[in-house]
Amino acid sequence: MSDAAQPTAAEVRAAAEAVKAALDRHLEAVENRTGDDDPAVYEAFNALAAAAEAYDERLYDRYDEVTPFEIPGADDSLPPYAGPEEPNALSVLIRRDYAVVEPQRLLAQAQRIADFDQDGDEDAVTAPVVGASVHAALGVLFGEFEPDEIASRHKEFGLEEGDSTLWVAAADELPEPGEWLSVPFDQADPERIVCRFDVSSVFDEDELREELVEPDDES
């Protein structure tokens, strides 16, 4: 950052005062809360998080110094658990992101799979089955291997891992067969998440972040 873009000492001081004021408002909201999901507490929490982040940024930009605390933002946490205490069913939602970093390797692997499937077939087509289409190659790959196997062998297929997450969500009962197949991810309810496991490069290398959500025991 250039000197011209650095905040002034007065701006850093103002950001610190904003944190103090936000702390007072947050404490006041907590002391006067009307329930577990009081929106005033939620808003005060977000305001405190924003003020702390702004102060931390200005402090670092001006003095190359950091604060000894971190307040997670609203997007970094799940809402209070509101599902059944004793779930009769559960849904496991998994997302894994990949970058196609070696298309030729992916195409070659998909062609091997196609060639193996055609082995011994007198009527097999000799032309490339996959051709130059990454789209077709991905269809062959994921049609042949389970997602867990692809995850463990992604480099062999010319893929690079991105972020991944696994959500375990509680349900009252198992849906009817085929009930949600047309919109499989539309019913994900953060308030029914029992636990989640996230993997990302923003965490320490090989670190698995686990967030457990327990039912609120407060009366």
DRENDO-1510 file (C-alpha; in Angstrom, 1 decimal, always signed):
<recs>
REC; n; res; u; v; w
REC; 1; MET; +0.0; +0.0; +0.0 .
REC; 2; SER; +1.3; +3.5; -0.9 .
REC; 3; ASP; +1.7; +6.2; +1.7 .
REC; 4; ALA; -1.1; +8.2; +0.0 .
REC; 5; ALA; -3.5; +5.3; +0.6 .
REC; 6; GLN; -2.6; +4.8; +4.2 .
REC; 7; PRO; -5.2; +5.8; +6.8 .
REC; 8; THR; -4.3; +8.7; +9.1 .
REC; 9; ALA; -3.6; +8.3; +12.8 .
REC; 10; ALA; -6.9; +10.1; +13.4 .
REC; 11; GLU; -8.7; +7.5; +11.3 .
REC; 12; VAL; -7.2; +4.6; +13.2 .
REC; 13; ARG; -8.2; +6.3; +16.5 .
REC; 14; ALA; -11.7; +6.8; +15.2 .
REC; 15; ALA; -11.9; +3.1; +14.2 .
REC; 16; ALA; -10.8; +2.2; +17.7 .
REC; 17; GLU; -13.5; +4.4; +19.2 .
REC; 18; ALA; -16.0; +2.7; +16.9 .
REC; 19; VAL; -15.0; -0.7; +18.3 .
REC; 20; LYS; -15.5; +0.6; +21.9 .
REC; 21; ALA; -19.0; +1.9; +21.0 .
REC; 22; ALA; -19.9; -1.3; +19.3 .
REC; 23; LEU; -18.8; -3.3; +22.3 .
REC; 24; ASP; -21.1; -1.3; +24.5 .
REC; 25; ARG; -24.0; -1.7; +22.2 .
REC; 26; HIS; -23.4; -5.4; +21.9 .
REC; 27; LEU; -23.3; -5.8; +25.7 .
REC; 28; GLU; -26.5; -3.8; +26.1 .
REC; 29; ALA; -28.3; -5.9; +23.5 .
REC; 30; VAL; -27.2; -9.1; +25.3 .
REC; 31; GLU; -28.3; -7.8; +28.7 .
REC; 32; ASN; -31.7; -6.9; +27.3 .
REC; 33; ARG; -32.2; -9.8; +25.0 .
REC; 34; THR; -35.8; -11.0; +24.6 .
REC; 35; GLY; -35.0; -14.6; +23.5 .
REC; 36; ASP; -32.4; -16.9; +22.0 .
REC; 37; ASP; -32.9; -15.4; +18.5 .
REC; 38; ASP; -33.3; -11.7; +19.5 .
REC; 39; PRO; -32.6; -9.8; +16.3 .
REC; 40; ALA; -31.1; -6.9; +18.3 .
REC; 41; VAL; -28.3; -9.2; +19.5 .
REC; 42; TYR; -27.7; -10.5; +16.0 .
REC; 43; GLU; -27.5; -7.0; +14.6 .
REC; 44; ALA; -25.2; -5.8; +17.4 .
REC; 45; PHE; -22.9; -8.8; +16.9 .
REC; 46; ASN; -22.6; -8.0; +13.1 .
REC; 47; ALA; -21.9; -4.4; +13.9 .
REC; 48; LEU; -19.2; -5.3; +16.4 .
REC; 49; ALA; -17.6; -7.7; +13.9 .
REC; 50; ALA; -17.6; -5.0; +11.2 .
REC; 51; ALA; -16.1; -2.4; +13.5 .
REC; 52; ALA; -13.4; -4.8; +14.7 .
REC; 53; GLU; -12.5; -5.7; +11.2 .
REC; 54; ALA; -12.3; -2.1; +10.1 .
REC; 55; TYR; -10.1; -1.3; +13.1 .
REC; 56; ASP; -7.8; -4.2; +12.4 .
REC; 57; GLU; -7.4; -3.2; +8.8 .
REC; 58; ARG; -6.6; +0.4; +9.6 .
REC; 59; LEU; -4.2; -0.5; +12.4 .
REC; 60; TYR; -2.3; -2.8; +10.1 .
REC; 61; ASP; -2.2; -0.4; +7.2 .
REC; 62; ARG; -1.0; +2.5; +9.3 .
REC; 63; TYR; +1.3; +0.8; +11.9 .
REC; 64; ASP; +1.8; -2.7; +10.4 .
REC; 65; GLU; +0.3; -4.1; +13.6 .
REC; 66; VAL; -2.5; -6.5; +14.3 .
REC; 67; THR; -5.1; -7.0; +17.1 .
REC; 68; PRO; -4.9; -10.1; +19.4 .
REC; 69; PHE; -8.6; -11.0; +18.9 .
REC; 70; GLU; -10.8; -12.1; +16.0 .
REC; 71; ILE; -14.6; -11.8; +15.8 .
REC; 72; PRO; -16.1; -14.1; +13.2 .
REC; 73; GLY; -18.5; -12.6; +10.8 .
REC; 74; ALA; -22.1; -13.8; +10.4 .
REC; 75; ASP; -21.2; -15.8; +7.3 .
REC; 76; ASP; -18.6; -17.8; +9.3 .
REC; 77; SER; -21.0; -19.4; +11.7 .
REC; 78; LEU; -24.2; -21.4; +11.5 .
REC; 79; PRO; -27.5; -20.2; +13.0 .
REC; 80; PRO; -28.7; -21.9; +16.2 .
REC; 81; TYR; -29.7; -25.5; +15.7 .
REC; 82; ALA; -33.5; -25.8; +15.3 .
REC; 83; GLY; -33.8; -29.4; +14.2 .
REC; 84; PRO; -35.2; -32.4; +16.2 .
REC; 85; GLU; -33.2; -33.5; +19.3 .
REC; 86; GLU; -33.4; -37.1; +18.2 .
REC; 87; PRO; -33.4; -37.1; +14.3 .
REC; 88; ASN; -35.1; -40.1; +12.7 .
REC; 89; ALA; -33.3; -39.5; +9.4 .
REC; 90; LEU; -30.4; -37.4; +8.0 .
REC; 91; SER; -29.1; -36.0; +4.8 .
REC; 92; VAL; -25.4; -35.8; +3.9 .
REC; 93; LEU; -24.7; -32.9; +1.5 .
REC; 94; ILE; -21.2; -32.8; -0.1 .
REC; 95; ARG; -19.6; -30.2; -2.3 .
REC; 96; ARG; -16.1; -30.6; -3.8 .
REC; 97; ASP; -14.6; -28.1; -6.2 .
REC; 98; TYR; -11.9; -29.0; -8.8 .
REC; 99; ALA; -10.0; -27.0; -11.4 .
REC; 100; VAL; -9.2; -28.8; -14.7 .
REC; 101; VAL; -5.5; -28.0; -14.8 .
REC; 102; GLU; -4.4; -30.7; -17.3 .
REC; 103; PRO; -7.1; -31.2; -19.9 .
REC; 104; GLN; -5.0; -33.6; -22.0 .
REC; 105; ARG; -4.4; -35.9; -19.0 .
REC; 106; LEU; -8.1; -35.8; -18.3 .
REC; 107; LEU; -8.9; -36.7; -21.9 .
REC; 108; ALA; -6.4; -39.5; -22.0 .
REC; 109; GLN; -7.7; -41.1; -18.8 .
REC; 110; ALA; -11.3; -40.9; -20.1 .
REC; 111; GLN; -10.2; -42.5; -23.4 .
REC; 112; ARG; -8.5; -45.3; -21.5 .
REC; 113; ILE; -11.8; -46.0; -19.7 .
REC; 114; ALA; -13.8; -45.9; -22.9 .
REC; 115; ASP; -11.2; -48.2; -24.6 .
REC; 116; PHE; -11.4; -50.7; -21.7 .
REC; 117; ASP; -15.1; -50.8; -21.8 .
REC; 118; GLN; -15.0; -51.6; -25.6 .
REC; 119; ASP; -12.3; -54.3; -25.2 .
REC; 120; GLY; -13.5; -57.5; -26.8 .
REC; 121; ASP; -16.5; -55.8; -28.6 .
REC; 122; GLU; -16.2; -56.7; -32.3 .
REC; 123; ASP; -18.4; -53.8; -33.2 .
REC; 124; ALA; -16.4; -51.2; -31.1 .
REC; 125; VAL; -15.8; -47.9; -32.8 .
REC; 126; THR; -12.1; -47.3; -33.4 .
REC; 127; ALA; -12.4; -43.5; -33.5 .
REC; 128; PRO; -11.7; -41.6; -30.2 .
REC; 129; VAL; -14.8; -41.9; -28.0 .
REC; 130; VAL; -14.1; -38.8; -26.0 .
REC; 131; GLY; -12.5; -36.7; -28.7 .
REC; 132; ALA; -11.4; -33.3; -27.6 .
REC; 133; SER; -14.3; -32.6; -25.3 .
REC; 134; VAL; -13.6; -32.0; -21.6 .
REC; 135; HIS; -17.3; -32.1; -21.0 .
REC; 136; ALA; -17.5; -35.6; -22.4 .
REC; 137; ALA; -14.4; -36.7; -20.6 .
REC; 138; LEU; -15.8; -35.6; -17.2 .
REC; 139; GLY; -19.0; -37.5; -17.9 .
REC; 140; VAL; -17.0; -40.7; -18.6 .
REC; 141; LEU; -14.8; -40.1; -15.5 .
REC; 142; PHE; -17.6; -39.5; -13.0 .
REC; 143; GLY; -19.7; -42.3; -14.6 .
REC; 144; GLU; -16.9; -44.8; -13.9 .
REC; 145; PHE; -15.6; -43.8; -10.5 .
REC; 146; GLU; -17.2; -43.0; -7.2 .
REC; 147; PRO; -16.7; -39.4; -6.0 .
REC; 148; ASP; -14.5; -40.5; -3.1 .
REC; 149; GLU; -12.1; -42.3; -5.5 .
REC; 150; ILE; -11.9; -39.3; -7.7 .
REC; 151; ALA; -11.1; -37.2; -4.7 .
REC; 152; SER; -8.2; -39.5; -3.7 .
REC; 153; ARG; -6.9; -39.8; -7.3 .
REC; 154; HIS; -7.7; -36.3; -8.6 .
REC; 155; LYS; -4.1; -35.6; -9.8 .
REC; 156; GLU; -4.2; -38.7; -12.0 .
REC; 157; PHE; -7.1; -37.2; -13.8 .
REC; 158; GLY; -5.6; -33.8; -14.3 .
REC; 159; LEU; -7.7; -32.1; -11.6 .
REC; 160; GLU; -6.7; -29.8; -8.8 .
REC; 161; GLU; -8.6; -29.7; -5.5 .
REC; 162; GLY; -10.4; -26.5; -4.4 .
REC; 163; ASP; -12.6; -26.1; -1.4 .
REC; 164; SER; -14.8; -28.8; -0.1 .
REC; 165; THR; -17.5; -29.1; +2.5 .
REC; 166; LEU; -19.7; -31.8; +4.0 .
REC; 167; TRP; -22.9; -31.1; +5.9 .
REC; 168; VAL; -24.8; -33.5; +8.0 .
REC; 169; ALA; -28.4; -32.3; +8.3 .
REC; 170; ALA; -31.1; -33.8; +10.6 .
REC; 171; ALA; -34.5; -34.7; +9.2 .
REC; 172; ASP; -37.8; -35.8; +10.8 .
REC; 173; GLU; -38.3; -38.7; +8.4 .
REC; 174; LEU; -36.8; -40.1; +5.2 .
REC; 175; PRO; -38.3; -38.4; +2.1 .
REC; 176; GLU; -40.3; -40.5; -0.4 .
REC; 177; PRO; -38.2; -42.1; -3.2 .
REC; 178; GLY; -37.6; -39.6; -5.9 .
REC; 179; GLU; -39.2; -36.8; -4.0 .
REC; 180; TRP; -36.3; -34.3; -4.1 .
REC; 181; LEU; -34.3; -35.6; -7.1 .
REC; 182; SER; -35.3; -32.7; -9.4 .
REC; 183; VAL; -34.0; -30.1; -6.9 .
REC; 184; PRO; -31.6; -32.0; -4.6 .
REC; 185; PHE; -29.9; -29.0; -3.0 .
REC; 186; ASP; -32.8; -26.6; -2.6 .
REC; 187; GLN; -34.0; -28.0; +0.8 .
REC; 188; ALA; -30.7; -27.5; +2.7 .
REC; 189; ASP; -31.6; -25.8; +5.9 .
REC; 190; PRO; -28.7; -24.3; +7.9 .
REC; 191; GLU; -30.8; -24.5; +11.1 .
REC; 192; ARG; -30.9; -28.3; +10.8 .
REC; 193; ILE; -27.1; -28.8; +10.4 .
REC; 194; VAL; -25.9; -31.2; +13.1 .
REC; 195; CYS; -22.2; -30.9; +12.1 .
REC; 196; ARG; -20.1; -29.8; +9.1 .
REC; 197; PHE; -16.6; -30.4; +7.9 .
REC; 198; ASP; -14.8; -27.8; +5.7 .
REC; 199; VAL; -11.5; -28.1; +3.9 .
REC; 200; SER; -10.0; -25.0; +2.3 .
REC; 201; SER; -6.6; -23.5; +1.4 .
REC; 202; VAL; -7.5; -20.5; +3.7 .
REC; 203; PHE; -6.9; -22.9; +6.6 .
REC; 204; ASP; -3.6; -24.2; +7.7 .
REC; 205; GLU; -2.3; -27.0; +5.4 .
REC; 206; ASP; -3.9; -30.3; +6.0 .
REC; 207; GLU; -6.1; -28.8; +8.7 .
REC; 208; LEU; -9.7; -29.9; +8.9 .
REC; 209; ARG; -12.1; -27.4; +10.3 .
REC; 210; GLU; -15.0; -28.9; +12.2 .
REC; 211; GLU; -18.0; -27.0; +13.4 .
REC; 212; LEU; -20.3; -28.8; +15.7 .
REC; 213; VAL; -23.8; -27.4; +16.4 .
REC; 214; GLU; -25.4; -28.4; +19.7 .
REC; 215; PRO; -29.0; -27.8; +20.6 .
REC; 216; ASP; -29.4; -24.8; +22.8 .
REC; 217; ASP; -29.7; -26.0; +26.4 .
REC; 218; GLU; -30.8; -22.6; +27.8 .
REC; 219; SER; -34.3; -22.5; +29.2 .
</recs>
